[in-house]
Amino acid sequence: MSATTNTPIVELDSRRRLSLSKVGHPEYTRYFLHEEPDGTIVLTPAVVMTAFEAKVIAHPELARRFEEASVDDDWEELDLEALD
């Protein structure tokens, strides 16, 4: 990839830190970091979730029921035993 006039250049300080204030989306504050063999650093936005949220995502049918319950405001019909 060649640098263009739109490509910001960042410089590490004496402690090897850099500021990302002029790049990225402000809603992301956590990232996975991966370094390629050639030294390229890749930052991928990351989110933290609870184990419960991960279980819901792993069960699409249960996620669909959560969606329906939230639309209908009918939480009594939601079967949480389906997580096990």
QUIWO-V946915 format. One record per residue. N is the residue number from 1. OMEGA is omega in radians with two decimals (none if undefined). Layout:
BEGIN
n: <N,N>
omega: <OMEGA,OMEGA>
END
This chain:
BEGIN
n: <1,2,3,4,5,6,7,8,9,10,11,12,13,14,15,16,17,18,19,20,21,22,23,24,25,26,27,28,29,30,31,32,33,34,35,36,37,38,39,40,41,42,43,44,45,46,47,48,49,50,51,52,53,54,55,56,57,58,59,60,61,62,63,64,65,66,67,68,69,70,71,72,73,74,75,76,77,78,79,80,81,82,83,84>
omega: <3.12,3.13,3.08,3.12,3.12,-3.10,3.13,3.05,3.12,-3.13,3.10,3.05,-3.07,3.10,3.10,3.07,3.05,3.12,3.09,-3.03,-3.09,-3.13,3.07,3.14,-3.08,-3.13,3.12,3.11,3.10,-3.10,2.86,3.12,3.09,3.09,3.10,3.13,-3.13,3.12,3.09,3.12,-3.13,3.07,3.13,3.14,-3.11,3.04,3.06,3.11,3.10,3.08,3.11,3.12,3.12,3.11,3.13,3.13,-3.14,3.14,-3.08,3.14,3.11,3.09,3.11,3.13,3.06,3.13,3.14,-3.12,-3.13,3.12,-3.09,-3.05,-3.11,-3.05,-3.11,-3.11,-3.08,-3.09,3.14,3.08,-3.13,3.11,-3.06,none>
END
